[in-house]
Amino acid sequence: MSSTVLYLAIVAVWAVVLVPMWLRRDGEAGFRLLHKKADDTQELTLEEPTLEDAEETLDEDTDTAPAPRRRPGRAAVIARRRRRTTGLLLLTLTSIVVIATGLAPWWVSVPPVLLLAGHLSLLRVAVRMDAAQRRAEAEDRARARAEARRAAAEAAAEDAEVIELVPHAEEEVFDQYADDRRVVGG
């Protein structure tokens, strides 16, 4: 009985890992169950490739370069993390229920608990990395704005017309406290 539960626990742990990989979304085709698309598969041949085949393959590869893969958006990454956390949490809770009902020994819960703990520690690191990336992007944007303002100010300074001011002739300013001044009427 306990070996059956052990096998079921192993299958459940692998299911948590493998099912999300099998059900990855593919842009236009919806869900896909294999990692390769139908047009990427190649026929197996028993003949050895010749030099001419290699040259043709090389020519074909240079003409049709594969398009670069887009990085998943932030929402997709968060959704994937949430699904993984939920799956591991459900697996851990299931193992605890199986132990509480007496169907399995206590050590059956160790793998799911370790997987959940490892996942949570990786999430902690990922959150720090995301925060550092957002901070770096904000600094880059601020630096680009400051540089754009500085360039606009320099462009405005280069386009500005410089007017030369000519000093006026010195005028005598009346100072009532000057020593050489006399009071009127005295």
Secondary structure as the mmCIF struct_conf table of DSSP 4:
data_model
#
loop_
_struct_conf.conf_type_id
_struct_conf.id
_struct_conf.beg_label_comp_id
_struct_conf.beg_label_asym_id
_struct_conf.beg_label_seq_id
_struct_conf.end_label_comp_id
_struct_conf.end_label_asym_id
_struct_conf.end_label_seq_id
HELX_RH_AL_P HELX_RH_AL_P1 SER A 2 TRP A 22
TURN_TY1_P TURN_TY1_P1 LEU A 23 LEU A 23
STRN STRN1 ARG A 25 ASP A 26
TURN_TY1_P TURN_TY1_P2 GLY A 27 ALA A 29
STRN STRN2 GLY A 30 PHE A 31
BEND BEND1 LEU A 33 LYS A 36
HELX_RH_3T_P HELX_RH_3T_P1 ALA A 38 ASP A 40
BEND BEND2 LEU A 46 GLU A 47
HELX_LH_PP_P HELX_LH_PP_P1 GLU A 48 PRO A 49
HELX_RH_AL_P HELX_RH_AL_P2 LEU A 51 ASP A 63
BEND BEND3 THR A 64 THR A 64
HELX_LH_PP_P HELX_LH_PP_P2 ALA A 65 GLY A 73
HELX_RH_AL_P HELX_RH_AL_P3 ARG A 74 ALA A 100
TURN_TY1_P TURN_TY1_P3 THR A 101 GLY A 102
BEND BEND4 LEU A 103 ALA A 104
HELX_RH_3T_P HELX_RH_3T_P2 TRP A 106 SER A 109
HELX_RH_AL_P HELX_RH_AL_P4 VAL A 110 ASP A 159
BEND BEND5 ALA A 160 ALA A 160
HELX_LH_PP_P HELX_LH_PP_P3 GLU A 161 VAL A 162
HELX_LH_PP_P HELX_LH_PP_P4 GLU A 164 PHE A 174
TURN_TY1_P TURN_TY1_P4 GLN A 176 TYR A 177
TURN_TY1_P TURN_TY1_P5 ASP A 179 ASP A 180
TURN_TY1_P TURN_TY1_P6 VAL A 184 GLY A 185
#
